[in-house]
Amino acid sequence: MRTRTDRSGASSRRRRHGETGERRTMTGLKDLDLVVFGATGFTGRRVVQHLVAHAPTGLRWAIAGRNRESLEWLGAGVPILVADATDPTSLAVVVARARVVLNMAGPFRRLGNPVAACIEHSTQYVRCGDHRRR
């Protein structure tokens, strides 16, 4: 197969298949490997602390939640995404960028659930948290 090269010497075939740091899915390009949604909660803060200390080199991750100031206070040094689980539009913007959403926001009955957005955008979904039925 013949490929063209650009000025940097990378072939167009390699650029299309992810050497730009993005990964292609059925719904488009994903520029983040992982988004920690609900990063300012009890469990979310611990996950962020662990990722800051132990994330593998090259992991492209971000934190997300409803309040930018609270997310900035974490000082994780990663991109900050603002979204509300009860607002489908803001949630879709975050979910569309990620390969995996680790949902720490809860309680899920009251604060919404991003599963539908994850399905729509071909994003893997993991629900974690310490929110028991009360």
Secondary structure, 3 states (H helix, E strand, C coil): CCCCECCCCCEHHHHHCCCCCCEEECCEEECEEEEEECCCCHHHHHHHHHHHHHCCCCCCEEEEECCHHHHHHCCCCCCEEECCCCCHHHHHHHHHHEEEEEECCCCHHHHCCCHHHHHHCCCEEEECCCCCCC
